[in-house]
Amino acid sequence: KAGVTQTPRYLIKTRGQQVTLSCSPISGHRSVSWYQQTPGQGLQFLFEYFSETQRNKGNFPGRFSGRQFSNSRSEMNVSTLELGDSALYLCASSLAIYPETQYFGPGTRLLVL
Amino acid sequence: KNEVEQSPQNLTAQEGEFITINCSYSVGISALHWLQQHPGGGIVSLFMLSSGKKKHGRLIATINIQEKHSSLHITASHPRDSAVYICAVITGNQFYFGTGTSLTVIP
């Protein structure tokens, strides 16, 4: 069974731009969660989607949004990028919502200049 | 105030040593995860616990709900165990993460 895939793996953007990251979960998994990891803040929870609905949301501004499609694939969007948005963005999938074992993707490394 | 505290922050061990990483949390939880992150960023979920003890190979994870404490033990440590180990707790609809323990196992 293929693992969680994330695209793109690396991305460079400039301040003010927007970015869309994609996550394909393991086949059969219906829950997708997104996390941000920075050296200063560590890992932080962004949001979780299950059956195309956002079920949980972390403490991030409205510039961070996401969605999930009927095939469970998920996208995350960050608008009006700031330098502080430079981070590793990780996606994880699980069969159902918490608490369930999560399987992480390799991440998308975003650099905002 | 951090909801999840890990100790130690950094740990260096000789190959073969028994290693313990601790995680204390201050919130009521529904489950606790131990994650392993290798250089390059890839994260692997090692354990998900809500009570008791779990074992997988040389790894053992325990949790004491009353004391709000969990430990991750590595027996017969090996250089390939070198990684950052992260404790994460699930409470209500939120995930809280520890800052991680960086483990280096020297041959």
Chai-1 contact restraints between the chains, C-beta under 6 A:
chainA,res_idxA,chainB,res_idxB,connection_type,confidence,min_distance_angstrom,max_distance_angstrom,comment,restraint_id
A,G42,B,F97,contact,1.0,0.0,6.0,A-B,restraint_1
A,G42,B,T99,contact,1.0,0.0,6.0,A-B,restraint_2
A,L43,B,F97,contact,1.0,0.0,6.0,A-B,restraint_3
A,F45,B,F95,contact,1.0,0.0,6.0,A-B,restraint_4
A,N56,B,N93,contact,1.0,0.0,6.0,A-B,restraint_5
A,L88,B,G41,contact,1.0,0.0,6.0,A-B,restraint_6
A,Y98,B,I90,contact,1.0,0.0,6.0,A-B,restraint_7
A,P99,B,S30,contact,1.0,0.0,6.0,A-B,restraint_8
A,P99,B,A31,contact,1.0,0.0,6.0,A-B,restraint_9
A,P99,B,I90,contact,1.0,0.0,6.0,A-B,restraint_10
A,T101,B,S45,contact,1.0,0.0,6.0,A-B,restraint_11
A,T101,B,M48,contact,1.0,0.0,6.0,A-B,restraint_12
A,Q102,B,S45,contact,1.0,0.0,6.0,A-B,restraint_13
A,F104,B,I43,contact,1.0,0.0,6.0,A-B,restraint_14
A,P106,B,G42,contact,1.0,0.0,6.0,A-B,restraint_15
A,G107,B,G41,contact,1.0,0.0,6.0,A-B,restraint_16
